[in-house]
């Protein structure tokens, strides 16, 4: 299998160096998966800009989507990163594990979202009608569904990029669901 290196600030373009500096300033480091996007001149900036678009979803709702999709896709990097981000957004360890499993009984709205996203992800964009109905009944709108689809796409990109490159995970490892529930 090919080995993919993680670009450093010294090896990327001037535009990507500026983005690295902003990431270091905001996060304290440049996550390896973000750095990997910098193999391409515009991908890192484009990806980060997409993540900053105005959305109908809250930070917690975005993390529900990120955690569910990353679990379905088996992305260790994104599970680790979004476990940390989920904690920063106020979820506790048990809630994060529950969300990764595709439910959130502690919150009815998040539960409908998690079940919809899991169904859409497992069924390759065709969620079960019951999950779509429950999502809409929980208060989500057609506009929310658009935002959910965009975010599923966004996290799928990073899931795939990690799956392809296997760059080192630079976040604390997320426990596997089987370990956590055993």
Backbone torsions as a table, in degrees:
resi	resn	phi	psi	omega
1	UNK	NA	140.7	178.6
2	UNK	-62.9	149.0	176.2
3	UNK	-106.7	130.1	178.7
4	UNK	-108.4	127.3	178.0
5	UNK	-86.1	157.2	175.6
6	UNK	-93.7	118.3	179.1
7	UNK	-60.8	147.8	175.0
8	UNK	-105.6	168.2	-179.7
9	UNK	-56.9	-35.1	-177.8
10	UNK	-73.2	-19.4	-174.3
11	UNK	-103.4	-0.2	-178.4
12	UNK	-105.2	168.7	-179.1
13	UNK	-63.7	165.3	178.4
14	UNK	-59.4	-40.7	179.4
15	UNK	-63.0	-43.5	178.8
16	UNK	-70.7	-31.2	175.1
17	UNK	-60.8	-39.6	178.5
18	UNK	-65.3	-39.2	177.7
19	UNK	-66.7	-41.9	177.1
20	UNK	-57.5	-44.3	-179.6
21	UNK	-60.7	-41.8	178.3
22	UNK	-65.8	-40.1	177.8
23	UNK	-64.4	-43.4	178.5
24	UNK	-61.1	-40.1	179.8
25	UNK	-66.6	-42.8	-176.3
26	UNK	-82.8	-41.1	-175.5
27	UNK	-103.2	-18.6	-175.8
28	UNK	92.7	-10.0	178.1
29	UNK	-164.4	169.3	174.3
30	UNK	-103.4	110.2	178.3
31	UNK	-56.2	140.2	-177.4
32	UNK	-54.6	-38.0	-178.1
33	UNK	-69.5	-37.5	174.1
34	UNK	-64.0	-44.2	179.6
35	UNK	-59.7	-37.0	-179.9
36	UNK	-63.1	-34.8	175.6
37	UNK	-60.0	-25.9	-178.0
38	UNK	-75.0	-0.4	169.9
39	UNK	-61.7	-24.2	178.0
40	UNK	-104.7	141.6	-176.1
41	UNK	-57.9	-39.3	-172.6
42	UNK	-115.6	-10.0	-172.0
43	UNK	-61.9	-42.8	-178.0
44	UNK	-63.1	-48.6	179.0
45	UNK	-62.7	-43.6	179.0
46	UNK	-61.5	-44.2	-178.5
47	UNK	-63.9	-47.4	-178.9
48	UNK	-65.0	-37.9	177.4
49	UNK	-64.3	-39.9	178.4
50	UNK	-61.4	-38.6	179.9
51	UNK	-69.4	-17.1	-179.2
52	UNK	-96.7	1.8	-178.5
53	UNK	-64.1	152.4	177.8
54	UNK	-65.8	139.2	-174.7
55	UNK	-141.1	155.6	173.7
56	UNK	-81.2	-8.2	-174.8
57	UNK	-93.5	144.0	175.3
58	UNK	-79.7	169.1	175.8
59	UNK	-58.9	-40.8	178.8
60	UNK	-65.7	-41.2	178.9
61	UNK	-63.6	-39.1	177.4
62	UNK	-61.8	-40.4	179.6
63	UNK	-69.6	-32.7	173.3
64	UNK	-57.2	-48.1	-179.4
65	UNK	-62.6	-49.2	-178.4
66	UNK	-59.1	-42.8	-178.4
67	UNK	-69.4	-43.4	-179.1
68	UNK	-65.1	-49.1	-177.3
69	UNK	-63.9	-41.9	-179.6
70	UNK	-63.9	-35.3	176.2
71	UNK	-68.0	-47.4	179.8
72	UNK	-58.7	-41.6	-178.0
73	UNK	-83.5	-4.9	177.6
74	UNK	65.9	36.0	-178.4
75	UNK	-93.0	103.1	179.8
76	UNK	-60.4	-38.7	180.0
77	UNK	-62.3	-51.7	-175.7
78	UNK	-71.1	-31.7	174.2
79	UNK	-63.0	-43.0	179.4
80	UNK	-65.4	-49.0	-177.9
81	UNK	-62.6	-45.1	-175.4
82	UNK	-80.8	-16.2	168.2
83	UNK	-66.7	-45.0	177.7
84	UNK	-63.9	-44.9	-179.6
85	UNK	-67.1	-39.3	177.3
86	UNK	-59.5	-41.1	176.9
87	UNK	-63.3	-41.4	177.9
88	UNK	-64.3	-24.0	178.5
89	UNK	-91.5	3.6	173.3
90	UNK	103.3	1.9	175.8
91	UNK	-82.1	144.6	175.0
92	UNK	-94.1	174.3	-175.8
93	UNK	-57.3	-45.5	-178.8
94	UNK	-64.4	-40.4	178.7
95	UNK	-64.5	-40.9	179.2
96	UNK	-62.6	-44.2	178.5
97	UNK	-63.1	-41.1	178.8
98	UNK	-63.0	-44.1	178.7
99	UNK	-61.5	-46.9	179.7
100	UNK	-57.6	-31.1	177.9
101	UNK	-77.8	-6.2	174.6
102	UNK	99.0	19.3	175.6
103	UNK	-149.0	170.4	178.6
104	UNK	-155.9	67.8	-174.5
105	UNK	-61.6	-16.5	178.3
106	UNK	-72.3	-11.9	-179.4
107	UNK	-152.5	115.7	-174.0
108	UNK	-60.0	-39.0	-178.3
109	UNK	-68.9	-44.9	177.5
110	UNK	-64.9	-33.4	178.8
111	UNK	-63.0	-46.4	178.1
112	UNK	-62.0	-39.9	179.1
113	UNK	-65.2	-48.4	-178.5
114	UNK	-60.5	-43.7	-179.5
115	UNK	-66.1	-40.8	177.8
116	UNK	-62.8	-49.1	-177.4
117	UNK	-63.2	-42.3	178.4
118	UNK	-61.6	-45.5	-179.9
119	UNK	-63.7	-43.9	179.2
120	UNK	-63.1	-38.8	-178.3
121	UNK	-72.0	-46.9	-179.4
122	UNK	-65.6	-37.7	-176.5
123	UNK	-93.7	19.7	174.2
124	UNK	50.7	57.7	174.3
125	UNK	85.2	5.1	-178.3
126	UNK	-123.1	79.8	-177.9
127	UNK	-66.5	154.1	175.0
128	UNK	-60.9	139.9	-177.8
129	UNK	-55.7	-38.2	-178.9
130	UNK	-61.6	-35.0	179.4
131	UNK	-74.3	-34.9	176.5
132	UNK	-66.9	-44.6	178.5
133	UNK	-60.4	-43.1	180.0
134	UNK	-66.0	-37.7	178.0
135	UNK	-60.7	-48.5	-179.6
136	UNK	-67.1	-38.0	178.1
137	UNK	-65.5	-26.7	179.5
138	UNK	-78.1	-5.0	176.6
139	UNK	111.6	-0.8	176.0
140	UNK	-77.3	153.9	-176.2
141	UNK	-116.8	176.5	174.8
142	UNK	-59.4	-37.6	176.4
143	UNK	-63.7	-38.4	176.8
144	UNK	-63.4	-40.1	179.9
145	UNK	-61.2	-38.8	176.4
146	UNK	-61.9	-47.3	179.0
147	UNK	-61.6	-40.2	178.3
148	UNK	-62.2	-45.2	179.6
149	UNK	-62.6	-41.9	178.9
150	UNK	-62.7	-41.4	-179.1
151	UNK	-71.6	-35.8	173.8
152	UNK	-58.6	-43.2	178.3
153	UNK	-63.4	-43.4	-178.4
154	UNK	-62.0	-48.3	-178.7
155	UNK	-71.0	-30.4	176.9
156	UNK	-63.7	-36.2	177.2
157	UNK	-58.6	-48.2	-178.8
158	UNK	-71.8	-33.2	174.7
159	UNK	-59.7	-46.7	-179.3
160	UNK	-67.4	-41.7	-179.2
161	UNK	-60.9	-42.0	177.7
162	UNK	-68.4	-41.4	179.0
163	UNK	-59.3	-36.3	-179.4
164	UNK	-77.1	-45.1	-172.7
165	UNK	-90.5	-27.9	-177.4
166	UNK	53.7	36.6	176.7
167	UNK	-64.3	154.5	-177.0
168	UNK	-59.2	140.7	176.8
169	UNK	-82.0	122.1	-177.1
170	UNK	-111.9	28.9	171.8
171	UNK	-122.9	158.5	175.1
172	UNK	-58.1	135.5	-177.3
173	UNK	-60.2	138.8	174.6
174	UNK	-83.8	138.0	177.9
175	UNK	-65.2	146.2	175.0
176	UNK	-71.8	146.7	-178.0
177	UNK	-59.2	-40.4	-178.5
178	UNK	-63.5	-38.8	178.4
179	UNK	-66.8	-41.6	-174.9
180	UNK	-70.5	-29.7	-176.9
181	UNK	-98.0	-4.0	-178.7
182	UNK	-76.8	NA	NA
